[in-house]
């Protein structure tokens, strides 16, 4: 959650690669995705959105989130809509 608040993309990616669950919520019920989005960290929010989707998908159907940072910084938008 701290990396989502700080916008620490690389730290968050390492935690997710090590098996951190992006669906966990803090004591206020917020996910890391909601926190990153609230603080305007769009690249991190895209990564967390993809990893959350992957965590819900059956094995073998996960998308690749390795290029999230590069893809999200090409067309930055502060009014990104989150679909869950």
C-alpha positions as CSV (number, residue, x, y, z in Angstrom):
1,X,0.0,0.0,0.0
2,X,2.9,2.4,0.8
3,X,4.3,1.9,-2.7
4,X,0.9,2.7,-4.2
5,X,0.7,5.9,-2.2
6,X,4.3,6.9,-3.1
7,X,4.0,5.9,-6.7
8,X,6.9,3.5,-6.4
9,X,6.4,1.6,-9.6
10,X,9.5,-0.6,-9.5
11,X,8.9,-1.6,-5.8
12,X,5.3,-2.4,-6.5
13,X,6.2,-4.5,-9.5
14,X,8.8,-6.5,-7.5
15,X,6.3,-7.1,-4.8
16,X,3.7,-8.3,-7.3
17,X,6.3,-10.5,-9.0
18,X,7.1,-12.0,-5.6
19,X,3.4,-12.9,-5.2
20,X,1.8,-10.0,-3.4
21,X,-2.0,-10.0,-3.8
22,X,-3.2,-6.8,-5.5
23,X,-6.8,-7.5,-4.2
24,X,-5.9,-6.9,-0.6
25,X,-7.6,-4.0,1.2
26,X,-6.3,-1.7,3.9
27,X,-8.3,-1.0,7.1
28,X,-10.4,1.6,5.2
29,X,-11.3,-0.9,2.5
30,X,-9.1,0.6,-0.2
31,X,-7.0,-1.5,-2.6
32,X,-3.5,-0.5,-3.8
33,X,-5.2,0.2,-7.2
34,X,-7.6,2.7,-5.6
35,X,-4.8,4.4,-3.7
36,X,-2.5,4.7,-6.7
37,X,-5.4,6.1,-8.7
38,X,-6.3,8.6,-6.0
39,X,-2.8,9.9,-5.9
40,X,-2.6,10.2,-9.7
41,X,0.0,7.5,-10.2
42,X,-1.4,6.3,-13.6
43,X,1.4,4.0,-14.6
44,X,1.2,2.2,-11.3
45,X,-2.6,2.1,-11.5
46,X,-2.4,0.4,-14.9
47,X,0.0,-2.2,-13.5
48,X,-2.2,-2.9,-10.5
49,X,-5.3,-3.1,-12.7
50,X,-3.7,-5.7,-15.0
51,X,-2.4,-7.7,-12.0
52,X,-5.8,-7.6,-10.3
53,X,-7.4,-8.9,-13.5
54,X,-4.7,-11.6,-13.7
55,X,-5.4,-12.6,-10.1
56,X,-9.0,-13.2,-11.0
57,X,-8.3,-15.0,-14.3
58,X,-8.0,-18.8,-14.6
59,X,-4.4,-20.1,-14.9
60,X,-3.1,-19.8,-18.5
61,X,-5.3,-16.8,-19.4
62,X,-3.3,-14.1,-17.6
63,X,-2.2,-11.0,-19.6
64,X,1.3,-9.7,-19.6
65,X,1.8,-6.6,-17.4
66,X,5.5,-6.3,-17.9
67,X,5.2,-3.3,-20.3
68,X,2.6,-1.5,-18.3
69,X,4.9,1.4,-17.4
70,X,6.0,2.0,-20.9
71,X,2.5,1.8,-22.4
72,X,0.9,4.0,-19.8
73,X,3.4,6.8,-20.0
74,X,3.0,7.2,-23.7
75,X,-0.5,8.7,-23.4
76,X,-0.8,10.0,-19.8
77,X,-4.4,10.8,-18.8
78,X,-5.4,11.9,-15.3
79,X,-9.1,11.1,-16.0
80,X,-8.6,7.3,-16.4
81,X,-11.7,5.2,-15.9
82,X,-11.3,2.1,-13.9
83,X,-13.6,-0.8,-14.9
84,X,-14.0,-3.6,-12.4
